[in-house]
Amino acid sequence: MKKTLVPDAREAMNKFKMEAANEVGVNLNKGYNGDLTAKQAGSIGGQMVKKMIQNAENAMK
């Protein structure tokens, strides 16, 4: 398992991932999600990146 530099960040990132998955219609389980297709996993990651970019753009305004 990867070591998180900021301990509180792990839970925040898991919550962020669950929100992104919900937005794109992918059901995630707590823990193991190795049964996801590449398309599903990619859509979750893409949604997360999209939201991070939006947040960064909003912070620059």
C-alpha positions as CSV (number, residue, x, y, z in Angstrom):
1,M,0.0,0.0,0.0
2,K,1.3,3.5,-0.8
3,K,2.2,5.6,2.1
4,T,0.3,8.9,2.4
5,L,2.4,11.9,3.3
6,V,-0.5,13.6,5.0
7,P,-2.5,11.0,7.0
8,D,-5.8,12.9,6.7
9,A,-5.4,13.0,3.0
10,R,-6.2,9.3,2.4
11,E,-9.7,9.6,3.7
12,A,-10.3,12.8,1.8
13,M,-9.1,11.2,-1.4
14,N,-11.3,8.2,-0.8
15,K,-14.3,10.4,-0.3
16,F,-13.4,12.4,-3.5
17,K,-13.0,9.2,-5.4
18,M,-16.4,7.9,-4.2
19,E,-18.1,11.2,-5.2
20,A,-16.5,11.1,-8.6
21,A,-17.6,7.5,-9.1
22,N,-21.1,8.4,-8.1
23,E,-21.2,11.3,-10.6
24,V,-20.2,9.1,-13.5
25,G,-22.5,6.2,-12.4
26,V,-20.0,3.7,-11.3
27,N,-20.7,1.8,-8.0
28,L,-17.6,1.5,-5.9
29,N,-17.2,-0.7,-2.8
30,K,-15.1,0.2,0.2
31,G,-11.9,-1.8,-0.2
32,Y,-11.4,-4.0,-3.2
33,N,-12.6,-2.8,-6.6
34,G,-10.5,-4.9,-8.9
35,D,-13.6,-6.0,-10.8
36,L,-14.0,-2.6,-12.5
37,T,-13.4,-2.4,-16.2
38,A,-10.7,-0.1,-17.5
39,K,-13.5,2.1,-18.9
40,Q,-15.1,2.5,-15.5
41,A,-11.8,3.1,-13.7
42,G,-10.8,5.6,-16.4
43,S,-14.1,7.5,-16.1
44,I,-13.6,7.8,-12.4
45,G,-10.0,9.1,-12.8
46,G,-11.1,11.4,-15.6
47,Q,-13.9,12.9,-13.5
48,M,-11.4,13.4,-10.6
49,V,-9.0,15.3,-12.9
50,K,-11.8,17.4,-14.3
51,K,-12.9,18.5,-10.9
52,M,-9.3,19.2,-9.8
53,I,-8.8,21.4,-12.8
54,Q,-12.1,23.2,-12.2
55,N,-11.0,23.8,-8.6
56,A,-7.6,25.1,-9.6
57,E,-9.2,27.4,-12.2
58,N,-11.7,28.8,-9.7
59,A,-8.9,29.4,-7.2
60,M,-7.1,31.6,-9.8
61,K,-10.1,33.9,-10.3
